[in-house]
Amino acid sequence: MSLTDLERRAAITTARYAALRRLPITGCPYDPAGDDRQRALTLLWVRIYRRYRPAGR
């Protein structure tokens, strides 16, 4: 399983958008209990979100 460039760009863009607007991390649109693709997208989304909005900020 590998993510497409489009899937990666969408996850990065939406995570950055959410973090910069101080939306809750629980707004991640991907299912961490889903299939391999959903879990990979969740992980990417959360990592990018935390890059732009570190914990405690």
N, CA and C of each residue as an Amber inpcrd file, in Angstrom:
protein
   171
   0.8420000  -1.1730000   0.0000000   0.0000000   0.0000000   0.0000000
   0.8870000   1.2350000   0.0000000   0.6280000   2.1160000  -0.9040000
   1.3150000   3.3980000  -0.8820000   0.2950000   4.4860000  -1.1980000
   0.5340000   5.6210000  -0.5890000  -0.3650000   6.7460000  -0.7960000
  -0.0190000   7.4460000  -2.0970000  -1.0300000   7.9750000  -2.7520000
  -0.7760000   8.7510000  -3.9620000  -0.3170000  10.1500000  -3.5690000
   0.2840000  10.8290000  -4.5110000   0.7030000  12.2180000  -4.2620000
  -0.4980000  13.0850000  -3.9090000  -1.6130000  12.8510000  -4.5640000
  -2.8250000  13.6310000  -4.2970000  -3.3180000  13.4090000  -2.8650000
  -3.3060000  12.1570000  -2.4140000  -3.7200000  11.8580000  -1.0400000
  -2.7930000  12.5380000  -0.0250000  -1.5080000  12.4780000  -0.2970000
  -0.5320000  13.1160000   0.6020000  -0.7370000  14.6250000   0.6500000
  -0.8840000  15.2440000  -0.5200000  -1.0760000  16.6930000  -0.5760000
  -2.3490000  17.1100000   0.1370000  -3.4110000  16.3320000  -0.0210000
  -4.6730000  16.6560000   0.6430000  -4.5240000  16.5750000   2.1630000
  -3.8660000  15.5460000   2.6560000  -3.6700000  15.4010000   4.0980000
  -2.8070000  16.5350000   4.6390000  -1.7460000  16.8620000   3.9430000
  -0.8450000  17.9340000   4.3930000  -1.5600000  19.2760000   4.3930000
  -2.2760000  19.5540000   3.3360000  -2.9690000  20.8360000   3.2170000
  -4.0460000  20.9940000   4.2820000  -4.8530000  19.9650000   4.4900000
  -5.9290000  20.0840000   5.4730000  -5.3890000  20.1250000   6.9030000
  -4.3100000  19.4230000   7.1660000  -3.7070000  19.4540000   8.5060000
  -3.1290000  20.8280000   8.7950000  -2.4320000  21.3920000   7.8390000
  -1.8550000  22.7270000   8.0100000  -2.9670000  23.7670000   8.2030000
  -4.0070000  23.6710000   7.4070000  -5.1600000  24.5720000   7.5160000
  -5.7600000  24.4960000   8.9250000  -5.9950000  23.2830000   9.4040000
  -6.5990000  23.0920000  10.7300000  -5.6990000  23.6340000  11.8340000
  -4.4190000  23.3540000  11.7560000  -3.4830000  23.7910000  12.7980000
  -3.3690000  25.3090000  12.8490000  -3.2460000  25.9350000  11.7000000
  -3.0790000  27.3880000  11.6610000  -4.3400000  28.1290000  12.0900000
  -5.4820000  27.4810000  11.9780000  -6.7450000  28.0900000  12.4050000
  -7.1740000  27.6300000  13.7930000  -6.2610000  26.9140000  14.4470000
  -6.4590000  26.4370000  15.8150000  -7.7200000  25.5700000  15.9630000
  -8.0260000  24.8180000  14.9170000  -9.1110000  23.8560000  14.9910000
  -8.6210000  22.6580000  15.8070000  -9.5080000  21.9140000  16.4470000
  -9.0590000  20.7910000  17.2810000  -8.4500000  19.6680000  16.4510000
  -7.4640000  19.0130000  17.0350000  -6.8060000  17.8970000  16.3530000
  -7.7890000  16.7540000  16.1030000  -8.8310000  16.6970000  16.9020000
  -9.8490000  15.6570000  16.7270000 -10.6470000  15.8440000  15.4370000
 -10.3990000  16.9330000  14.7430000 -11.0600000  17.1710000  13.4670000
 -10.4120000  16.4430000  12.3080000  -9.4350000  15.6170000  12.5930000
  -8.7780000  14.8400000  11.5380000  -9.8330000  14.0810000  10.7390000
  -9.8320000  14.2350000   9.4210000 -10.8640000  13.6080000   8.6040000
 -10.6380000  12.1150000   8.3180000  -9.5410000  11.5710000   8.7950000
  -9.2170000  10.1790000   8.5040000  -9.5050000   9.3040000   9.7160000
  -9.7750000   8.0390000   9.4730000 -10.1670000   7.0960000  10.5230000
  -8.9560000   6.3020000  11.0070000  -8.5060000   6.5550000  12.2470000
  -7.3410000   5.8260000  12.7520000  -7.6110000   4.3440000  12.9770000
  -8.8700000   3.9490000  12.9770000  -9.2280000   2.5390000  13.1360000
  -9.5930000   1.9020000  11.7950000  -9.3590000   2.6370000  10.7190000
  -9.7180000   2.1430000   9.3920000  -8.6630000   1.2260000   8.7980000
  -8.6830000   1.1310000   7.4920000  -7.7290000   0.2740000   6.7920000
  -6.3270000   0.8940000   6.7990000  -5.3860000   0.2180000   6.1800000
  -3.9970000   0.6890000   6.1680000  -3.8710000   2.1040000   5.6000000
  -4.5970000   2.3900000   4.5460000  -4.5380000   3.7070000   3.9160000
  -5.0380000   4.7850000   4.8810000  -6.1650000   4.5380000   5.5410000
  -6.7110000   5.5070000   6.4950000  -5.7650000   5.7370000   7.6700000
  -5.1530000   4.6830000   8.1600000  -4.2010000   4.8210000   9.2790000
  -2.9670000   5.6110000   8.8540000  -2.4740000   5.3660000   7.6520000
  -1.3100000   6.1000000   7.1540000  -1.6430000   7.5830000   6.9780000
  -2.8270000   7.8700000   6.4710000  -3.2390000   9.2560000   6.2960000
  -3.4540000   9.9420000   7.6390000  -3.9810000   9.2180000   8.6110000
  -4.1460000   9.7650000   9.9610000  -2.7930000  10.1430000  10.5370000
  -1.8330000   9.2450000  10.4340000  -0.4940000   9.4960000  10.9650000
   0.1360000  10.7250000  10.3010000   0.0520000  10.8080000   8.9930000
   0.5910000  11.9510000   8.2720000  -0.1080000  13.2330000   8.7050000
  -1.4250000  13.1960000   8.7810000  -2.2100000  14.3750000   9.1480000
  -1.8110000  14.8820000  10.5310000  -1.7200000  13.9780000  11.5050000
  -1.3850000  14.3680000  12.8770000   0.0440000  14.9070000  12.9520000
   0.9660000  14.3080000  12.2410000   2.3530000  14.8000000  12.2470000
   2.4430000  16.2180000  11.6910000   1.7540000  16.4640000  10.5990000
   1.7790000  17.8030000  10.0120000   1.0620000  18.7910000  10.9260000
  -0.0590000  18.3970000  11.4690000  -0.7930000  19.2610000  12.3940000
   0.1180000  19.6790000  13.5490000   0.8130000  18.7240000  14.1400000
   1.7020000  19.0000000  15.2810000   2.9130000  19.8330000  14.8770000
   3.3270000  19.7480000  13.6450000   4.4390000  20.5790000  13.1810000
   4.0340000  22.0570000  13.2040000   2.7780000  22.3340000  12.8220000
   2.3070000  23.7030000  12.7630000   1.6650000  24.1820000  14.0600000
   1.2640000  23.2470000  14.8970000   0.6950000  23.5880000  16.2100000
   1.1600000  22.5770000  17.2380000   2.3480000  22.7960000  17.7710000
   2.8910000  21.8400000  18.7520000   1.9940000  21.7310000  19.9820000
   2.0660000  20.6230000  20.6520000   1.2810000  20.3860000  21.8660000
   1.5730000  21.4900000  22.8780000   0.5490000  21.9330000  23.5750000
   0.7240000  22.9590000  24.5830000   0.6330000  24.3850000  24.0690000
   0.4020000  24.5480000  22.7900000   0.2950000  25.9060000  22.2270000
  -1.1090000  26.2220000  21.8300000
